[in-house]
Amino acid sequence: MTAETALTPGSARKRRSRSATSLTRSSGLGLGIALTWFSALVLIPLALVVVQSTEGGWATFRDTLTNPQTAAALRLTVTQAFIVTLANVVLGTLIAWVLVRDEFPGKRILEVIIDIPFALPTIVAGLVLLSLYGPQSPLGVNVANTERSVFLALLFVTLPFVVRTVEPVLLELDPEVEQAAASLGASRFTTFRRILLPALAPAITAGAALSFARGISEYGSLVLLSGNLPNKTEVASVRILTYIENGNDAAAATVAVLLLLVALAAIVLLQILSSVVARRE
């Protein structure tokens, strides 16, 4: 009996487990390069921002967050980003459904238009919005220097996220499953809730997370339309710039760290929500 044939089933399974979890030399090199690149671009800068926020001590951190102007900017930013995300979840899913399931004249043009916010520099987007919805609006709609301008600007720049995350999943879903559910007496709402929603939930939450993160960090599309009025239309990104211009880097880093924590909390919450919905499938 050879050594290979003498192996017990348990030892063979252990060898397969070790080989499955071990990295080859090329895989290890690739992983090392990826982690180094990710650390240089993301982890190290984030760590430096966190360290910078602590330079002034707890007093600076507390005074920054309790400053009425900063608190108003944070409240406006998070609130408007949340509302815009909810709108994108509903409208983005609906637009993706129409683009995948229906054929109509101008469909290809609409596909291109949806991606315009990705292609436009944000300051150009702000100029476009100011031309359409500012004091000289050809539509007769002037929302400049109001909270509605913040909502409109965030809605414009975040429009494609949910559409582009949900669309590929819809393309993979078989319409015959829905037809089978309908033939068994399921209503449209039941079919959506029990069949479509669990399949779409990961894509919807991914798009929502991207939309919310973009919303709380947006700057360029807001500066022209909102007017950056303190305690009224000033957002957190503008407040950070103001702190930097005044030489208060610790306060700027404090606001940035808070936005980072809010974004991480939103991502975790959306992941939990996605898991709960998917388990109902």
HELIX and SHEET records of a PDB file:
HELIX    1   1 PRO A    9  THR A   21  1                                  13    
HELIX    2   2 ARG A   25  PHE A   38  1                                  14    
HELIX    3   3 SER A   39  LEU A   43  3                                   5    
HELIX    4   4 ILE A   44  SER A   53  1                                  10    
HELIX    5   5 GLY A   57  THR A   66  1                                  10    
HELIX    6   6 PRO A   68  ARG A  101  1                                  34    
HELIX    7   7 LYS A  107  ILE A  114  1                                   8    
HELIX    8   8 ILE A  116  ALA A  119  1                                   4    
HELIX    9   9 THR A  122  TYR A  133  1                                  12    
HELIX   10  10 GLU A  147  GLU A  172  1                                  26    
HELIX   11  11 PRO A  175  SER A  183  1                                   9    
HELIX   12  12 ARG A  188  THR A  191  1                                   4    
HELIX   13  13 PHE A  192  LEU A  196  3                                   5    
HELIX   14  14 LEU A  197  SER A  217  1                                  21    
HELIX   15  15 ALA A  236  GLU A  245  1                                  10    
HELIX   16  16 ASP A  249  ARG A  279  1                                  31    
END                                                                             
